[in-house]
Amino acid sequence: MRMISDISYCSEAGDRGCGDLYLPERVSTDTPIALTIHGGGWASMDRTSFAGVAEFLCGLGFAAFNINYRLLDRGPWPLCGDDCLRAADFVLNGTFPGLDGCDRRRLFIIGASAGGHLALMTGLRLPEEKVSGIVSLSGVDDMDFYPPPGAEEFRLRFFGGKPTAAQADAANPVKLVRASQPPVLCTHTVYDTVVSCDAAESFVARCREAGARIDYFRYNRSGDGHCLWIPGSSPHRLLPELENAVAGFVAACGLAGERK
């Protein structure tokens, strides 16, 4: 694996508009590309917190573009979502030489927590033929369940004021569900203390109702926060059961081979 760092996909965003490209040892026109999106409540953290996921995907045969995006201190929604769409367009249509040898016809998109929300909002807004699969790890899959009751101040910050019903719907992945959408995998522990598992349950139920392809991995790990990471791992590495769930989904999408 090799990494090309600090690639700008959105110059006006500075470092928040940059990403790192992880490339497997061998790249060909069959090498799939993943867009990896960190969490942090849309308000904190950066791409280094998700580097372990990019490395994991690289081990599955992907080229992975691990991005920053502008946080709420730079502006409310839809700024962060628009940045992710720009990153996707850069991967699919940009001129960066490191991507030229890869399969740029479609994009695999994965994120965790707020990044799971952004992965869904990116993948479900792109043309269906441009997306090979979407993964939301402990994501805010239905905004009706986040923020929790009593956190209205955060909702106002996210939208930059009290949203209209139309504005709220436009930021909610569950409102974008349709039968023809790309394959989606949602994972969530029932003991998540940050984002209720109900958000995933609602999204999955809506997908099944619409006849969309949806995979759901619900697990029972308990602990702090989302219970996503192997304790003490650096960079953060997903729990083995989550890596297995993602690898199985990747294989079902016909994208990458065995772990390297």
C-alpha positions in Angstrom: 0.0 0.0 0.0 1.1 3.5 -0.7 -0.5 6.9 0.2 -0.5 10.2 -1.6 -1.4 12.9 0.9 -3.0 16.3 0.9 -4.9 16.1 -2.4 -7.1 19.1 -2.9 -10.6 18.5 -4.2 -12.0 21.9 -3.1 -9.4 24.6 -3.1 -11.5 27.3 -1.3 -12.0 25.0 1.6 -8.2 24.8 2.3 -7.2 21.7 4.4 -10.9 20.9 4.9 -11.2 20.3 1.2 -8.3 17.8 1.0 -8.0 14.1 1.2 -5.4 11.3 1.2 -5.4 8.6 -1.5 -4.6 5.1 -0.4 -3.5 2.8 -3.3 -3.1 -1.0 -3.2 0.2 -2.5 -4.4 -1.3 -3.3 -7.8 -3.7 -0.9 -9.6 -5.6 -1.8 -12.7 -8.7 -0.6 -14.6 -10.6 -3.1 -12.4 -9.5 -1.4 -9.1 -12.6 0.0 -7.4 -12.5 3.3 -5.7 -13.9 4.1 -2.2 -14.8 7.5 -0.7 -14.2 7.3 3.0 -15.9 9.9 5.3 -15.0 10.5 9.0 -17.5 11.2 11.8 -17.4 13.7 14.6 -21.0 15.1 14.8 -20.4 17.3 11.7 -18.5 19.5 14.1 -15.1 17.9 14.9 -12.4 15.4 14.0 -10.7 14.9 10.6 -9.7 12.3 8.1 -6.9 10.9 10.3 -9.6 9.4 12.5 -10.8 7.3 9.6 -7.4 6.3 8.2 -7.8 2.8 9.5 -10.9 2.2 7.5 -9.2 3.5 4.3 -6.3 1.1 5.0 -8.7 -1.8 5.6 -10.4 -1.1 2.3 -7.1 -0.9 0.6 -6.4 -4.4 1.9 -9.6 -5.5 0.1 -8.2 -4.2 -3.2 -9.7 -0.7 -3.2 -8.1 2.6 -3.9 -9.5 4.8 -1.0 -9.9 8.6 -1.0 -10.1 9.5 2.7 -11.4 13.1 2.9 -11.9 16.1 5.2 -14.9 18.3 4.7 -16.0 21.7 6.1 -17.4 21.4 9.6 -20.3 23.4 11.2 -17.9 26.1 12.4 -17.5 27.0 8.7 -21.2 26.9 7.8 -24.4 24.9 8.4 -25.9 22.2 6.3 -25.7 21.7 3.3 -22.0 22.8 3.2 -20.6 19.5 4.5 -22.8 17.5 2.3 -21.9 19.6 -0.8 -18.2 19.1 0.0 -18.7 15.3 0.0 -20.5 15.6 -3.4 -17.6 17.6 -4.7 -15.2 15.0 -3.5 -17.2 12.3 -5.2 -17.2 14.3 -8.5 -13.4 14.8 -8.1 -12.9 11.0 -7.9 -15.3 10.2 -10.7 -14.3 13.1 -13.1 -11.1 14.8 -11.8 -7.7 14.8 -13.4 -5.5 13.6 -10.5 -3.0 11.1 -12.0 -3.1 8.7 -9.1 -6.7 7.8 -10.0 -6.2 7.4 -13.7 -5.4 3.7 -13.5 -8.5 2.8 -11.4 -12.1 2.0 -12.3 -13.7 5.4 -12.2 -17.1 4.4 -13.5 -18.5 3.9 -10.0 -17.8 4.9 -6.5 -18.1 2.9 -3.2 -19.0 5.3 -0.3 -18.5 4.5 3.4 -18.7 6.7 6.6 -19.3 6.4 10.3 -21.6 8.3 12.7 -22.1 11.8 11.0 -19.9 10.4 8.2 -22.5 7.6 7.8 -25.2 10.3 7.3 -22.9 12.0 4.8 -22.2 8.7 3.0 -25.9 8.1 2.5 -26.6 11.7 1.5 -23.8 11.5 -1.0 -24.5 8.1 -2.5 -28.3 8.6 -2.6 -28.0 11.9 -4.4 -25.5 10.8 -7.1 -26.8 9.1 -10.3 -27.5 5.5 -9.4 -25.2 4.2 -12.1 -22.2 6.0 -10.5 -22.5 4.3 -7.1 -21.6 0.7 -6.5 -22.5 0.6 -2.8 -23.0 2.6 0.4 -22.1 1.8 4.0 -23.3 3.6 7.1 -21.5 2.6 10.3 -23.5 3.7 13.3 -24.8 6.5 11.1 -27.5 9.1 11.5 -29.6 7.2 9.0 -32.9 8.9 9.9 -32.6 12.5 11.1 -35.9 12.2 13.0 -33.9 10.3 15.6 -31.0 12.8 16.0 -30.3 15.0 17.8 -32.1 13.4 20.8 -34.8 15.3 22.7 -33.5 18.3 24.5 -30.8 19.0 22.0 -32.7 21.5 19.9 -29.7 24.0 20.1 -27.6 21.5 18.1 -30.4 21.2 15.5 -30.5 24.9 15.1 -26.7 24.9 14.6 -26.8 22.1 12.1 -29.4 23.9 9.9 -28.3 27.5 10.7 -31.7 28.2 12.2 -35.1 26.5 12.5 -35.5 24.4 9.3 -38.7 24.2 7.3 -40.2 20.8 6.8 -38.8 20.8 3.3 -35.3 21.7 4.5 -35.4 19.0 7.2 -36.5 16.4 4.6 -33.7 17.5 2.2 -31.1 16.6 4.8 -32.7 13.3 5.8 -31.4 10.1 4.1 -34.6 8.2 4.8 -36.5 10.7 2.6 -34.2 9.7 -0.4 -34.9 6.0 -0.2 -36.2 4.5 -3.5 -36.4 1.0 -5.0 -33.7 1.7 -7.6 -31.1 3.0 -5.2 -27.6 1.5 -4.9 -27.0 -1.4 -2.4 -26.8 -0.1 1.2 -25.3 -1.7 4.3 -26.2 -0.2 7.7 -24.5 -1.4 10.9 -25.4 -0.5 14.4 -25.0 -1.8 18.0 -28.2 -1.8 20.0 -26.1 -0.2 22.8 -25.0 2.9 20.9 -25.0 5.8 23.3 -24.5 8.5 20.7 -26.9 7.7 17.8 -29.9 5.5 18.7 -30.2 2.2 16.9 -33.7 3.3 16.1 -32.3 5.5 13.3 -30.9 2.5 11.5 -34.1 0.5 12.2 -36.2 3.2 10.6 -34.0 3.5 7.6 -33.9 -0.2 7.0 -37.6 -0.6 7.4 -38.2 2.2 4.8 -35.8 0.5 2.4 -37.6 -2.8 2.7 -40.9 -1.1 2.3 -39.7 0.5 -0.9 -38.2 -2.8 -2.3 -34.6 -1.4 -2.2 -31.6 -3.5 -1.6 -30.6 -3.2 2.0 -28.3 -5.2 4.3 -28.4 -4.7 8.0 -25.9 -5.8 10.6 -27.1 -5.3 14.1 -24.8 -6.4 16.9 -24.7 -6.3 20.7 -21.4 -4.7 21.7 -21.6 -2.4 24.6 -19.2 0.3 25.9 -18.6 4.0 25.2 -20.1 5.8 22.2 -20.7 3.8 19.0 -18.7 0.7 19.9 -17.1 0.7 16.5 -13.4 0.4 17.1 -10.9 -2.1 18.5 -9.9 -0.6 21.8 -6.4 1.0 21.7 -6.0 0.5 17.9 -4.1 3.3 16.1 -5.2 4.2 13.6 -8.7 3.3 14.7 -9.5 -0.2 13.4 -13.1 -1.5 13.1 -14.1 -4.4 15.3 -13.6 -7.7 13.6 -17.3 -8.4 13.2 -17.7 -5.0 11.5 -14.8 -5.7 9.1 -16.3 -9.0 8.3 -19.7 -7.4 7.6 -18.2 -4.8 5.3 -16.0 -7.4 3.5 -19.1 -9.6 3.0 -21.0 -6.6 1.6 -18.1 -5.7 -0.7 -18.0 -9.2 -2.0 -21.8 -9.3 -2.5 -21.5 -6.1 -4.6 -18.9 -7.8 -6.8 -16.2 -5.3 -6.1 -13.0 -6.6 -4.5 -11.4 -9.9 -3.7 -10.0 -11.5 -0.6 -8.1 -9.5 2.0 -4.5 -8.9 1.3 
